[in-house]
Amino acid sequence: MASRSQHRVWGCGISLRAAVAGLALVAGFGLTVVATPAAQAQTYKVIHNFTGGGDGGDPSAGLTIDRAGNLYGTNSVGGTGYGNVFKLQRAGSNWTLNSLYNFAGSNDGAGPNLAPVVFGPDGSLYGTTYKAAEGVCGGGNGCGTVFKLQPPLKACKSALCSWQETVLYRFTGGSDGGNPEGPLVFDHTGNLYGTARAGGTSGCAGAGCGTVYKMTKSGSNWTQSVLYTFTGGSGDQGLPDSGVIFDPSGNLYGTAQGCYSGFYGTVFQLTPAGSGWTYATIFNFPGGIGGCPVAGLVLDQSGELYGALALDSGAVFDATFSGSWAFHLAYTLSGPAGQACGPFGALVMDSAGNLYGTTACDGANDLGSVFKLTPSSGTWTYTDLHDFNGSDGSNPYSNLVFDSSGNLYGTASTGGTGSACAGGCGVVFEITP
């Protein structure tokens, strides 16, 4: 497992403040009464066990689903050794996996970690790799890439044809950033936005505190520019592992995990201002209630933000704006203290306003869980959808996606039947209501 730990609890092994002292510092947070977990009524099914070979292994990122219900994801290892991008297509009651691209570990990138691939307006898949290509990030393993995958230009006579990769940008680990982890997002003109957790400055133990960047398309070319460079101080803290999201006005929102030297993470906003962007810290987490917001944010139709904290058992928070931002600790999850066991992937909201997510290492077996939170008169009711037991997967860092029938899909990074990886090579799962 040591080889997999680079994107797990990066610096979160910090001494925790006493919970009571931490809660005393949380101005503007209200604690919701913890509801009794509802009985499980869902059907959990593993639809693919990774072997660690040609199909890949360690699916730490979540999934993307197309209109036909096909699933797309990435593995951090396997393929030809440096991870891959895969597609799962339903065939009756079964699923068929096709490896779309195997990373070679050089200029094409290696080790796509927490960021799901996304579809662009041209129908291609876009994503990031954490390492390889240029730079000395991560002990000389390279600083990562932004890439594009598209089907073969010529008709494919086999269902197993590889897609064509185009590297849009190779990070250097300097002022441009390095080691991108968060998912990409498109604006209405087709430009890409994302975060890099390293580089930018020399702070954060010399690795750099990260950047928010933009990829501007001009014809077939792309140009990278930095919208904001984190300093690592008490204001912005740094180390953004999640991506950014847009609101209808074109503002960007995101989280930086902080999680070092007494810092517990921040929620931030970037507002367009002329030819640049203005940074504002919305809230700094004080500790005691958890911290390390590795997961990204989700915005509902009323403009309310929702996010999650990974440290300790994890927690879910929301934020509303009415002249100023008001925060609320919506729900505290249950799990072991002193670890980062809460959600790593962004929550997902259904049309009824329910929130769904995964936790990394809590649940009945301390191997992770899938949960649902249902709003009711200002409180939230918790439903345990699944507790992982190892044989059916473990340690999910995944977001979740819905299909048109309301089924949920995600990944667990370890566990399952694959024996080539220590602790199992991971699974893709389905939860049917």
C-alpha positions in Angstrom: 0.0 0.0 0.0 2.9 2.4 0.4 3.1 3.0 -3.4 -0.5 4.1 -3.3 -0.3 6.6 -0.4 0.8 9.6 -2.3 -2.7 11.0 -2.8 -4.3 9.7 0.4 -3.7 11.7 3.6 -1.2 14.3 2.4 -0.1 15.9 5.6 -3.4 15.3 7.4 -1.6 13.4 10.2 -1.7 16.4 12.4 -2.6 16.6 16.1 -6.3 17.4 16.5 -7.5 20.2 18.8 -10.0 19.2 21.4 -13.5 19.1 19.9 -15.0 21.4 22.5 -12.3 24.0 22.0 -12.6 23.8 18.3 -16.4 24.2 18.3 -16.1 27.3 20.5 -14.3 28.9 17.6 -16.9 28.2 15.0 -18.8 31.5 14.6 -21.6 31.2 12.2 -21.8 27.4 12.4 -25.0 25.7 13.7 -24.9 22.0 14.7 -27.7 19.8 13.4 -29.1 17.1 15.6 -27.7 13.8 14.5 -30.5 11.6 13.2 -30.8 7.8 13.6 -29.4 6.0 10.6 -32.2 4.6 8.4 -32.4 0.9 7.5 -30.6 -0.2 4.3 -33.1 -0.9 1.5 -30.8 -0.8 -1.5 -29.1 -3.5 -3.6 -25.3 -3.3 -3.9 -23.5 -5.0 -6.7 -19.9 -5.1 -7.9 -20.0 -4.7 -11.7 -16.2 -4.9 -12.2 -13.4 -6.3 -10.1 -10.0 -4.8 -11.3 -7.2 -7.3 -11.6 -4.3 -4.8 -11.6 -3.3 -6.1 -15.1 -4.5 -4.9 -18.5 -7.8 -3.6 -17.0 -6.0 -1.5 -14.4 -6.2 -1.1 -10.7 -6.7 1.5 -7.9 -9.7 3.4 -9.3 -9.4 6.4 -7.0 -11.3 8.8 -9.2 -15.0 8.6 -9.6 -17.0 8.0 -12.8 -18.5 9.9 -15.7 -21.7 8.7 -17.4 -22.8 9.4 -20.9 -26.4 9.6 -22.3 -26.4 5.9 -23.2 -25.5 4.9 -19.6 -21.9 3.9 -20.3 -19.4 4.6 -17.5 -16.0 6.1 -17.9 -13.2 6.2 -15.3 -9.5 6.0 -14.6 -7.1 3.8 -12.7 -3.9 5.0 -11.0 -2.0 1.8 -11.7 -2.2 -1.1 -14.1 -2.8 -1.0 -17.8 0.9 -1.0 -18.9 2.0 0.0 -15.5 1.1 3.7 -15.2 -2.7 3.7 -15.1 -5.4 3.9 -17.8 -8.8 5.4 -18.8 -11.6 2.8 -19.2 -15.1 2.5 -20.4 -17.8 0.1 -19.0 -20.7 -0.7 -21.3 -23.7 -2.6 -20.2 -24.4 -5.9 -22.0 -27.7 -7.3 -20.7 -27.2 -7.9 -17.0 -23.4 -7.8 -17.4 -20.9 -5.1 -18.1 -17.9 -5.2 -20.5 -14.8 -3.2 -19.8 -12.7 -1.6 -22.5 -9.4 0.1 -21.7 -9.5 3.2 -23.9 -5.9 4.4 -23.2 -2.9 3.1 -21.3 -0.5 5.7 -20.0 3.1 5.1 -20.8 4.5 7.1 -17.9 6.5 9.6 -19.9 5.4 12.7 -21.8 1.8 11.3 -22.0 1.4 11.3 -18.3 1.0 8.8 -15.5 -1.1 8.1 -12.5 -4.5 9.8 -12.9 -5.6 10.0 -9.3 -8.7 11.7 -7.9 -10.0 13.6 -11.0 -12.8 11.9 -13.0 -12.6 12.4 -16.8 -15.2 14.8 -18.2 -16.8 15.1 -21.6 -16.1 18.3 -23.6 -18.4 20.0 -26.0 -16.7 18.1 -28.9 -17.6 14.7 -27.4 -14.0 14.0 -26.4 -12.9 13.0 -22.9 -10.7 15.4 -20.9 -8.7 14.8 -17.7 -5.5 15.2 -15.8 -2.6 12.9 -14.7 -1.0 13.5 -11.3 2.6 12.9 -12.5 5.0 12.1 -15.4 5.8 14.4 -18.3 8.0 17.3 -17.1 9.2 18.7 -13.8 10.6 17.4 -10.5 7.4 17.2 -8.5 6.9 14.2 -6.3 10.5 13.3 -6.0 11.2 13.6 -9.7 8.2 11.7 -10.9 7.0 14.6 -13.0 4.4 17.2 -12.5 1.4 15.9 -14.5 -0.6 16.8 -17.5 -3.9 17.9 -18.9 -5.0 15.5 -21.7 -7.7 14.9 -24.2 -8.9 11.5 -25.5 -10.9 10.9 -28.7 -12.0 7.8 -30.6 -9.9 6.6 -33.5 -10.3 8.7 -36.6 -10.7 5.6 -38.7 -13.5 3.1 -38.2 -12.6 0.6 -35.5 -13.2 -3.1 -36.4 -12.8 -4.2 -32.8 -14.6 -3.2 -29.6 -11.1 -3.0 -27.9 -9.6 -0.2 -30.1 -7.6 2.4 -28.2 -8.5 6.0 -28.2 -6.1 8.7 -29.3 -4.5 10.9 -26.6 -3.5 14.5 -27.1 -1.6 16.2 -24.2 -2.9 19.8 -23.9 -0.4 20.9 -21.3 2.5 19.5 -19.2 3.0 21.1 -15.8 6.5 22.1 -14.8 6.0 22.5 -11.0 7.0 26.2 -11.3 4.7 29.2 -11.4 2.3 27.2 -13.5 1.6 24.7 -10.7 2.0 20.9 -10.6 0.4 17.6 -9.7 -3.2 18.4 -10.7 -5.8 16.3 -8.8 -9.1 18.1 -9.2 -11.6 17.5 -12.1 -11.8 19.9 -15.0 -14.7 22.2 -15.8 -15.7 23.9 -19.1 -17.0 27.5 -19.4 -19.6 28.3 -22.1 -17.0 29.2 -24.7 -15.1 25.9 -24.3 -12.2 26.9 -22.1 -11.1 24.6 -19.3 -10.5 25.4 -15.6 -8.8 23.3 -12.9 -6.5 23.3 -9.9 -3.0 22.1 -9.3 -2.1 21.1 -5.7 1.6 21.9 -5.9 3.9 24.5 -7.5 3.1 28.2 -7.9 5.3 29.3 -4.9 8.0 27.8 -2.8 5.8 27.5 0.3 4.1 24.5 1.7 7.3 22.6 2.7 9.0 23.6 -0.5 6.6 21.8 -2.9 4.5 24.9 -3.6 1.0 25.6 -2.5 -0.8 25.2 -5.8 -2.7 27.2 -8.4 -6.0 27.7 -10.1 -5.5 27.6 -13.8 -7.3 28.1 -17.1 -6.7 26.4 -20.4 -7.7 28.7 -23.3 -8.5 27.1 -26.7 -7.5 28.8 -29.9 -8.2 26.6 -32.9 -6.4 23.3 -32.2 -4.0 24.9 -29.7 -4.4 25.4 -25.9 -2.7 28.0 -23.7 -2.3 27.7 -20.0 -2.6 30.7 -17.6 -2.7 31.0 -13.8 -5.8 32.7 -12.3 -4.6 32.5 -8.7 -1.4 31.3 -6.9 -1.9 30.1 -3.3 0.5 31.5 -0.8 0.0 28.9 2.0 -0.6 31.5 4.7 -3.5 31.7 7.0 -5.6 33.5 4.4 -5.7 31.0 1.5 -3.8 28.0 3.1 -3.3 26.2 -0.2 -3.1 22.6 -1.5 -6.3 22.6 -3.6 -7.2 18.9 -4.3 -10.6 19.5 -5.7 -11.6 21.3 -8.9 -13.6 24.5 -9.2 -17.3 25.1 -10.1 -19.1 28.0 -11.8 -22.1 29.8 -10.6 -24.6 31.4 -13.1 -22.7 34.7 -12.8 -19.4 33.2 -13.9 -17.7 33.2 -10.4 -15.6 30.2 -9.5 -15.7 28.4 -6.2 -13.5 25.7 -4.7 -11.7 24.4 -1.6 -8.1 24.1 -0.6 -7.4 21.4 1.9 -4.7 23.2 3.9 -4.3 20.5 6.6 -0.8 21.3 7.8 0.9 23.5 10.5 -2.4 24.1 12.3 -4.4 24.9 9.1 -7.6 22.9 8.4 -8.6 24.2 5.0 -10.6 26.9 3.3 -13.5 27.6 0.9 -12.7 30.3 -1.7 -14.3 32.4 -4.5 -12.7 33.8 -7.6 -14.5 36.6 -9.3 -13.8 37.9 -12.8 -12.3 41.4 -12.6 -11.3 43.0 -15.9 -8.5 40.9 -17.4 -7.9 39.1 -14.1 -9.6 37.4 -11.2 -10.2 38.6 -7.6 -9.6 36.0 -4.8 -11.7 36.0 -1.6 -11.6 33.5 1.2 -15.2 32.6 2.1 -14.3 30.6 5.2 -11.3 29.1 7.0 -12.1 25.9 9.0 -10.8 26.2 12.6 -10.3 22.5 13.4 -12.2 20.6 16.1 -15.1 20.0 13.7 -12.9 18.2 11.2 -11.0 19.7 8.3 -9.1 18.9 5.1 -11.8 19.7 2.5 -10.4 17.4 -0.2 -13.8 17.1 -1.9 -15.1 19.8 -4.2 -18.3 21.8 -3.9 -21.7 21.4 -5.4 -24.1 24.3 -6.0 -27.9 23.9 -5.9 -30.5 25.9 -7.9 -30.9 28.5 -5.1 -27.2 29.3 -5.0 -26.4 27.3 -1.9 -23.0 25.6 -1.7 -22.5 22.1 -0.2 -19.2 20.5 0.6 -17.5 17.9 2.8 -14.6 17.6 5.2 -12.3 14.5 5.1 -10.5 14.8 8.5 -11.7 12.5 11.3 -15.0 10.9 10.6 -15.9 13.6 8.1 -18.6 16.2 8.0 -21.0 17.8 5.5 -21.4 21.6 5.4 -23.5 24.1 3.5 -23.1 27.9 2.9 -25.6 30.5 1.8 -25.1 34.0 0.7 -27.3 37.0 1.6 -25.0 40.0 1.7 -22.4 37.8 3.4 -21.8 34.1 3.7 -23.4 32.1 6.5 -22.1 28.6 7.2 -23.8 25.6 8.7 -22.3 22.3 9.8 -25.1 20.2 8.3 -24.1 16.7 9.5 -21.2 15.1 11.3 -20.5 11.6 10.1 -19.4 8.7 12.3 -16.0 7.1 12.1 -12.5 6.8 13.6 -10.8 10.0 14.9 -7.4 11.2 13.9 -7.6 10.0 10.3 -8.9 11.3 7.1 -11.9 9.0 6.8 -14.6 11.4 5.5 -15.6 12.1 1.9 -12.8 12.7 -0.7 -15.1 13.0 -3.7 -17.6 15.8 -4.3 -21.2 15.2 -3.1 -24.0 14.8 -5.7 -27.5 16.1 -5.3 -30.6 14.6 -6.8 -33.7 16.6 -8.0 -35.3 16.3 -4.5 -32.4 18.0 -2.8 -30.9 14.8 -1.2 -27.1 14.6 -1.0 -25.1 11.4 -1.7 -21.4 10.7 -1.1 -18.8 8.2 -0.1 -16.5 8.0 2.9 -12.9 6.7 2.7 -12.6 4.6 5.9 -15.5 4.8 8.2 -18.7 2.7 8.2 -19.4 -0.5 10.0 -16.0 -2.0 9.0 -13.9 1.1 8.9 -13.4 0.4 5.2 -15.7 3.2 3.8 -19.3 3.7 3.1 -21.9 5.1 0.8 -24.5 7.5 2.4 -27.5 9.6 1.7 -28.6 12.8 3.5 -32.2 13.8 3.3 -33.2 17.4 4.2 -36.3 17.9 6.5 -37.2 21.2 8.2 -33.6 22.4 8.6 -32.1 19.1 9.7 -30.7 16.1 7.7 -31.6 12.4 8.0 -28.7 10.0 7.4 -29.2 6.8 5.5 -26.5 4.2 5.3 -26.6 2.8 1.7 -23.6 0.5 2.0 -20.7 -0.4 4.2 -17.7 -1.9 2.4 -16.3 -5.2 3.8 -13.2 -5.6 1.6 -14.4 -8.5 -0.5 -16.9 -6.1 -2.2 -14.4 -3.1 -2.2 -12.9 -0.8 0.3 -11.6 2.8 0.7 -13.7 4.7 -1.8 -12.4 8.1 -2.8 -15.1 8.4 -5.5 -17.8 10.8 -6.3 -21.1 9.1 -7.3 -23.1 9.4 -10.5 -26.8 8.6 -11.3 -28.1 6.9 -14.4 -31.5 7.8 -15.9 -33.2 5.1 -13.7 -31.8 6.5 -10.5 -29.1 3.9 -10.0 -25.9 5.0 -8.3 -22.4 4.2 -9.5 -19.0 4.7 -8.0 -15.6 3.2 -7.4 -13.7 1.8 -4.4 -9.9 2.1 -4.7 -9.0 -1.2 -3.0 -10.6 -4.5 -2.1 -12.4 -6.8 -4.4 -11.0 -10.0 -5.9 -7.9 -8.6 -7.6 -4.9 -10.2 -6.0 -2.1 -8.4 -7.9 -2.5 -5.3 -5.7 -1.9 -5.2 -1.9 -5.4 -5.1 -0.4 -7.1 -5.7 -3.6 -7.2 -3.8 -6.9 -10.5 -2.0 -6.4 -14.0 -2.3 -7.9 -16.7 -0.4 -9.8 -20.1 -0.7 -8.0 -23.8 -0.1 -8.6 -26.4 0.7 -6.0 -30.0 0.1 -7.1 -32.9 1.7 -5.2 
